[in-house]
Every structure is written in structure tokens, then in C-alpha cells.
Amino acid sequence: MRSNKYILFQKAHHLRARVAEYFNYIKGIHHIELLPFKATAKSTPEMREQRVWDREPQPPTLSGLALFLGFESLQAFLLYEQNGAYASTLKRARLQIEAEYEKQLSGQPATGAIFALKSLGWMEKQAEKDGSTSALNTLRIEIVATGPTPAQHEQEVTL
């Protein structure tokens, strides 16, 4: 029998609505102001509409989602995601977060996104059923010598 400790939402649509609120909340809040735009030395400053943030956008995170939904810990969120009444909704929310980090992989630098995805369970190698591992994607690098060979010692350098 499942404990009521992990029932935070009475209906699935309540949970889906809160998840949608979270993704809307992290977009931030801004308003438009008429502000002076940079002028050159020979021109007068122009006034342009510019976005002014009242609350800065935030990246989506599992812990941020868990807090927003009212969980007391990330572990409680993960347990509810595995065994809760509406686990599929939380799994879909996790997938949205992973998709956001995955989009960042094409940008520079992608180190933060790689770290976040690894902490979300992504691996560079996937274990196969027989216990061996194989690379998901293999990058082959071939070094081709072009130009003179670098000197090994300063005695080899001639000016």
C-alpha cells in the first residue's frame, strides 16, 4: 500500500498546471522602457524601446522544479517521479529540462550543459545487455603532420 506522504496533488491536471507554471515562471518578468540608445560623437542620442527585467530568467533545473512544486527535498521528488501517482507528468517535466540543456550543447561553451546532463543520468557510454560497453557516438581524430617537425631541444633550433 502506498503511503499518503507522497501524494502532493489530488488530480493530475493540478500537477500538470503547476509544472506549466514553473516553466512560465523561469522565463522571468520584464517590461519595456524608452531608454537612450548609444550615440556616436557626431549624433544625438536616440530613444529606443528596451526590455528591462523585473525578474531575470532562470535556467530550468530539477531542484528548482521540485521546490516550486512543494517537495521538501530532491530525493522526495525523485521518489515521487519513480513511484508517485502522476510519475509520467514528472518524467515529462524532466524531459523538458533535459531538452533545454541539450539545446545548449550546440553553443559555446557547453561544459555546464554537459555537466547538467550527466547529473541527470546521461552517459558517454551505454551499458549493453551483455555487460560490455559501447560508445554512443564515436569521434575519430586523425593527426596529420603538416609543416616542419617541432624541435625537441633548444640545440636543434637555428636562427
C-alpha positions in Angstrom: 0.0 0.0 0.0 1.3 3.4 -1.0 1.9 6.0 1.8 0.0 9.3 1.6 3.3 11.0 2.4 4.0 11.2 -1.4 0.6 12.3 -2.6 1.1 16.1 -3.1 -1.6 16.6 -5.7 -5.2 15.4 -5.8 -5.6 15.4 -9.6 -3.2 15.0 -12.5 -4.3 18.2 -14.1 -3.3 20.2 -10.9 0.3 18.8 -11.2 0.4 19.5 -14.9 -0.7 23.1 -14.3 1.9 23.6 -11.6 4.6 22.2 -13.9 3.5 24.6 -16.7 3.6 27.5 -14.1 7.2 26.6 -13.3 8.3 26.7 -16.9 6.4 30.0 -17.3 7.9 31.4 -14.0 11.5 30.8 -15.1 11.1 32.9 -18.2 11.3 35.9 -15.9 9.3 39.1 -16.0 10.1 42.2 -18.0 8.7 45.5 -19.1 9.5 47.8 -21.9 11.0 51.3 -21.3 12.0 54.1 -23.6 15.7 54.4 -22.9 18.5 56.4 -24.6 20.5 54.4 -27.1 24.2 54.8 -27.5 25.0 57.7 -29.8 28.2 58.4 -31.7 30.2 61.6 -31.1 28.5 63.3 -34.1 24.9 62.3 -33.4 22.4 62.9 -30.7 21.3 60.0 -28.6 18.2 58.2 -29.8 15.4 56.9 -27.6 14.6 53.2 -28.2 12.3 50.7 -26.6 14.4 48.3 -24.5 13.5 45.3 -22.4 14.1 45.9 -18.6 14.0 42.8 -16.4 12.0 42.9 -13.2 12.9 39.3 -12.5 15.7 37.7 -14.5 15.1 34.5 -16.4 16.4 31.3 -14.8 17.6 28.0 -16.3 15.3 25.1 -15.7 16.6 22.7 -13.0 15.2 19.6 -11.3 15.8 21.1 -7.9 14.1 24.3 -8.9 11.1 22.4 -10.2 11.0 20.3 -7.0 11.0 23.4 -4.8 8.3 25.1 -7.0 6.1 22.0 -6.7 6.4 21.9 -2.9 8.7 18.9 -2.4 10.8 19.1 0.7 13.9 17.5 -1.0 15.1 16.4 -4.4 15.1 12.8 -3.1 11.4 13.1 -2.3 10.8 14.5 -5.9 12.8 11.6 -7.4 10.9 9.0 -5.3 7.6 10.6 -6.4 8.8 10.6 -10.0 9.5 6.8 -9.8 6.5 5.7 -7.7 4.1 8.6 -7.4 0.6 8.6 -8.7 1.5 11.0 -11.5 5.0 9.9 -12.3 4.5 10.3 -16.0 3.9 14.0 -15.6 7.1 14.4 -13.6 9.0 12.3 -16.2 7.8 14.6 -18.9 8.9 17.7 -16.9 12.3 16.1 -16.5 12.4 15.6 -20.3 11.6 19.3 -20.8 14.6 20.2 -18.6 16.9 17.8 -20.4 15.7 19.2 -23.7 16.7 22.7 -22.6 20.2 21.5 -21.6 20.5 19.6 -24.8 19.9 22.8 -26.8 22.8 24.4 -25.0 25.2 21.7 -26.3 25.5 23.4 -29.7 26.5 26.7 -28.0 29.9 27.7 -26.7 31.0 26.7 -24.1 28.8 23.7 -23.5 30.6 22.5 -20.3 27.8 23.5 -18.0 25.1 21.7 -20.1 27.3 18.6 -20.3 27.7 18.5 -16.5 24.0 19.0 -16.0 23.0 16.3 -18.5 25.5 13.9 -16.8 23.9 14.7 -13.4 20.5 13.9 -15.0 21.7 10.4 -15.9 23.2 10.9 -19.4 26.3 8.9 -20.0 29.0 9.0 -22.7 28.9 5.2 -22.8 25.8 3.0 -22.6 25.9 -0.4 -20.9 24.6 -3.2 -23.2 22.6 -6.2 -22.0 25.7 -8.4 -22.1 27.5 -6.2 -19.7 30.0 -4.7 -22.1 30.0 -1.0 -23.0 30.0 0.7 -26.4 30.3 4.3 -27.3 27.1 6.1 -28.2 28.9 8.3 -30.7 32.5 7.7 -31.8 34.6 10.6 -32.8 37.7 9.6 -34.8 40.6 12.0 -34.8 43.4 11.7 -37.2 46.5 13.8 -36.7 48.2 14.7 -40.0 51.7 16.2 -39.9 51.9 19.4 -41.8 55.0 21.6 -41.9 58.3 21.1 -40.1 58.7 18.8 -37.1 58.9 20.8 -33.8 62.3 20.9 -32.2 62.9 18.6 -29.2 65.8 20.6 -27.7 66.9 24.2 -28.0 70.1 23.0 -29.6 68.1 21.9 -32.6 66.8 25.5 -33.2 68.7 27.5 -35.8 68.1 31.2 -36.4 
